[in-house]
Amino acid sequence: MGKKVASPIQTAVPRVIEEKLKEILAQPRLLTFDQLKFIATEVLPLSSRLPSLERLEKCLRRDVYRRRKAYEDKYHINWEYTLLDPLKEIKGLESLSPEEKIKRYLRAEALAEFELAHIQLLNKFINGEINYDEYEKEIRNMAERICGELRIV
């Protein structure tokens, strides 16, 4: 019996995904939530067929550091006093595969997004704009949305 060989159509990355990924890799500014969602939902399932997986990993690593710094500067977040510092999530990744590193970088990005949204929501609660039940409900909804859309456990 002969071995089955996958056809080029089965192994190729769809052109649309390939083009959008090139656009993401070339982007000089912070990645948007939609771009992160695209990476999590469209790119990661095809990771075994991607030639630029290491470039994507480097792009996400750079983005985690940039996002952390941007939020620090713009929103005055002192990461030392937060529970969800994205840099804690990306320590010790040297031995992981590029795919696992990408998942951890996506998780770090999600933590930064959640922490920013949490601080903004907490300010609304402190200022009396929402009550505790609304605050708690919004926190839960935010966590489910961010983690669900980026496929993070």
C-alpha positions as a Markdown table, in Angstrom:
| # | Residue | x | y | z |
|---|---|---|---|---|
| 1 | Met | 0.0 | 0.0 | 0.0 |
| 2 | Gly | 1.2 | 3.4 | -0.9 |
| 3 | Lys | 1.3 | 6.4 | 1.4 |
| 4 | Lys | -1.4 | 9.0 | 1.0 |
| 5 | Val | 0.1 | 12.4 | 0.1 |
| 6 | Ala | -1.9 | 15.5 | 0.9 |
| 7 | Ser | -2.8 | 17.5 | -2.1 |
| 8 | Pro | -1.4 | 21.1 | -2.4 |
| 9 | Ile | -4.9 | 22.4 | -1.9 |
| 10 | Gln | -5.2 | 20.6 | 1.5 |
| 11 | Thr | -1.8 | 21.8 | 2.8 |
| 12 | Ala | -1.8 | 25.4 | 1.5 |
| 13 | Val | -2.8 | 28.3 | 3.7 |
| 14 | Pro | -5.8 | 30.1 | 2.1 |
| 15 | Arg | -4.6 | 33.2 | 0.3 |
| 16 | Val | -6.9 | 35.5 | 2.2 |
| 17 | Ile | -5.5 | 34.3 | 5.5 |
| 18 | Glu | -1.9 | 34.6 | 4.2 |
| 19 | Glu | -2.5 | 38.1 | 2.9 |
| 20 | Lys | -4.1 | 39.3 | 6.1 |
| 21 | Leu | -1.3 | 37.8 | 8.2 |
| 22 | Lys | 1.3 | 39.6 | 6.0 |
| 23 | Glu | -0.6 | 42.8 | 6.7 |
| 24 | Ile | -0.6 | 42.2 | 10.4 |
| 25 | Leu | 3.2 | 41.3 | 10.5 |
| 26 | Ala | 4.0 | 44.6 | 8.6 |
| 27 | Gln | 1.9 | 46.8 | 10.8 |
| 28 | Pro | 4.0 | 49.2 | 12.9 |
| 29 | Arg | 1.3 | 50.1 | 15.5 |
| 30 | Leu | -0.4 | 48.0 | 18.2 |
| 31 | Leu | -2.5 | 45.2 | 16.9 |
| 32 | Thr | -6.3 | 45.6 | 17.3 |
| 33 | Phe | -8.5 | 43.3 | 19.2 |
| 34 | Asp | -10.0 | 42.1 | 15.8 |
| 35 | Gln | -6.5 | 41.3 | 14.6 |
| 36 | Leu | -5.7 | 39.3 | 17.8 |
| 37 | Lys | -9.0 | 37.5 | 17.3 |
| 38 | Phe | -8.1 | 36.7 | 13.7 |
| 39 | Ile | -4.8 | 35.2 | 14.9 |
| 40 | Ala | -6.5 | 33.1 | 17.5 |
| 41 | Thr | -9.4 | 31.9 | 15.4 |
| 42 | Glu | -8.0 | 31.7 | 11.8 |
| 43 | Val | -4.2 | 31.5 | 12.0 |
| 44 | Leu | -3.5 | 29.2 | 15.0 |
| 45 | Pro | -5.6 | 26.3 | 13.6 |
| 46 | Leu | -3.4 | 26.5 | 10.5 |
| 47 | Ser | -0.1 | 27.0 | 12.4 |
| 48 | Ser | 1.4 | 23.7 | 11.2 |
| 49 | Arg | 1.2 | 25.0 | 7.6 |
| 50 | Leu | 2.5 | 28.5 | 8.2 |
| 51 | Pro | 6.0 | 29.3 | 7.2 |
| 52 | Ser | 6.0 | 32.6 | 9.1 |
| 53 | Leu | 5.1 | 31.3 | 12.5 |
| 54 | Glu | 8.3 | 32.5 | 14.1 |
| 55 | Arg | 7.8 | 36.0 | 12.6 |
| 56 | Leu | 4.2 | 36.0 | 14.1 |
| 57 | Glu | 5.6 | 35.0 | 17.4 |
| 58 | Lys | 8.1 | 37.9 | 17.4 |
| 59 | Cys | 5.4 | 40.3 | 16.3 |
| 60 | Leu | 3.2 | 39.3 | 19.2 |
| 61 | Arg | 6.0 | 39.5 | 21.7 |
| 62 | Arg | 6.8 | 43.0 | 20.5 |
| 63 | Asp | 3.1 | 43.9 | 20.7 |
| 64 | Val | 2.8 | 42.7 | 24.3 |
| 65 | Tyr | 5.6 | 45.0 | 25.4 |
| 66 | Arg | 4.3 | 47.9 | 23.3 |
| 67 | Arg | 0.7 | 47.5 | 24.6 |
| 68 | Arg | 1.9 | 47.3 | 28.2 |
| 69 | Lys | 4.0 | 50.5 | 27.7 |
| 70 | Ala | 1.2 | 52.3 | 25.8 |
| 71 | Tyr | -1.4 | 51.5 | 28.6 |
| 72 | Glu | 1.1 | 52.6 | 31.2 |
| 73 | Asp | 1.6 | 55.9 | 29.5 |
| 74 | Lys | -1.9 | 56.7 | 28.3 |
| 75 | Tyr | -4.0 | 55.3 | 31.2 |
| 76 | His | -1.3 | 55.6 | 34.0 |
| 77 | Ile | -1.5 | 51.9 | 34.8 |
| 78 | Asn | 1.2 | 50.9 | 37.3 |
| 79 | Trp | 1.6 | 47.2 | 36.4 |
| 80 | Glu | 3.4 | 46.5 | 39.7 |
| 81 | Tyr | 0.1 | 46.9 | 41.5 |
| 82 | Thr | -2.1 | 45.0 | 39.2 |
| 83 | Leu | -3.0 | 41.3 | 39.4 |
| 84 | Leu | -2.7 | 40.8 | 35.6 |
| 85 | Asp | 0.7 | 42.0 | 34.4 |
| 86 | Pro | 1.1 | 40.7 | 30.9 |
| 87 | Leu | 4.8 | 40.3 | 31.3 |
| 88 | Lys | 4.3 | 37.6 | 34.0 |
| 89 | Glu | 2.5 | 35.6 | 31.4 |
| 90 | Ile | 5.4 | 35.5 | 29.0 |
| 91 | Lys | 8.3 | 34.6 | 31.2 |
| 92 | Gly | 10.1 | 31.4 | 30.6 |
| 93 | Leu | 8.9 | 30.6 | 27.1 |
| 94 | Glu | 12.3 | 29.6 | 25.7 |
| 95 | Ser | 11.5 | 25.8 | 25.7 |
| 96 | Leu | 8.0 | 26.1 | 24.2 |
| 97 | Ser | 7.1 | 25.6 | 20.5 |
| 98 | Pro | 6.3 | 28.7 | 18.4 |
| 99 | Glu | 2.7 | 27.7 | 18.5 |
| 100 | Glu | 2.6 | 27.5 | 22.3 |
| 101 | Lys | 4.5 | 30.8 | 22.5 |
| 102 | Ile | 1.9 | 32.5 | 20.3 |
| 103 | Lys | -0.9 | 31.2 | 22.6 |
| 104 | Arg | 0.9 | 32.6 | 25.6 |
| 105 | Tyr | 1.4 | 36.0 | 23.9 |
| 106 | Leu | -2.3 | 36.0 | 23.0 |
| 107 | Arg | -3.1 | 35.3 | 26.6 |
| 108 | Ala | -0.8 | 38.2 | 27.7 |
| 109 | Glu | -2.6 | 40.5 | 25.2 |
| 110 | Ala | -6.0 | 39.4 | 26.6 |
| 111 | Leu | -4.8 | 40.1 | 30.2 |
| 112 | Ala | -3.7 | 43.6 | 29.2 |
| 113 | Glu | -7.1 | 44.3 | 27.6 |
| 114 | Phe | -9.0 | 42.9 | 30.5 |
| 115 | Glu | -6.9 | 44.8 | 33.0 |
| 116 | Leu | -7.5 | 48.1 | 31.2 |
| 117 | Ala | -11.3 | 47.4 | 30.9 |
| 118 | His | -11.3 | 46.4 | 34.6 |
| 119 | Ile | -9.7 | 49.6 | 35.7 |
| 120 | Gln | -12.1 | 51.7 | 33.6 |
| 121 | Leu | -15.0 | 49.8 | 35.1 |
| 122 | Leu | -13.7 | 50.1 | 38.6 |
| 123 | Asn | -13.5 | 53.8 | 38.1 |
| 124 | Lys | -17.1 | 53.9 | 37.1 |
| 125 | Phe | -18.0 | 52.0 | 40.2 |
| 126 | Ile | -15.9 | 54.3 | 42.5 |
| 127 | Asn | -17.5 | 57.3 | 40.9 |
| 128 | Gly | -21.0 | 56.0 | 41.6 |
| 129 | Glu | -21.9 | 55.6 | 37.9 |
| 130 | Ile | -22.7 | 51.9 | 38.4 |
| 131 | Asn | -23.5 | 49.8 | 41.4 |
| 132 | Tyr | -21.6 | 46.7 | 42.6 |
| 133 | Asp | -24.0 | 44.2 | 40.9 |
| 134 | Glu | -23.6 | 46.0 | 37.5 |
| 135 | Tyr | -19.8 | 46.1 | 38.1 |
| 136 | Glu | -19.6 | 42.4 | 38.9 |
| 137 | Lys | -21.9 | 41.5 | 35.9 |
| 138 | Glu | -19.8 | 43.6 | 33.5 |
| 139 | Ile | -16.5 | 42.1 | 34.8 |
| 140 | Arg | -17.9 | 38.6 | 34.1 |
| 141 | Asn | -19.2 | 39.5 | 30.7 |
| 142 | Met | -15.8 | 41.1 | 29.8 |
| 143 | Ala | -13.8 | 38.1 | 30.9 |
| 144 | Glu | -16.1 | 35.8 | 28.9 |
| 145 | Arg | -15.9 | 38.0 | 25.8 |
| 146 | Ile | -12.2 | 38.5 | 25.8 |
| 147 | Cys | -11.3 | 34.9 | 26.6 |
| 148 | Gly | -14.0 | 33.5 | 24.4 |
| 149 | Glu | -13.1 | 35.5 | 21.3 |
| 150 | Leu | -9.3 | 34.9 | 21.7 |
| 151 | Arg | -10.0 | 31.2 | 22.6 |
| 152 | Ile | -8.1 | 31.5 | 25.9 |
| 153 | Val | -8.7 | 29.1 | 28.8 |
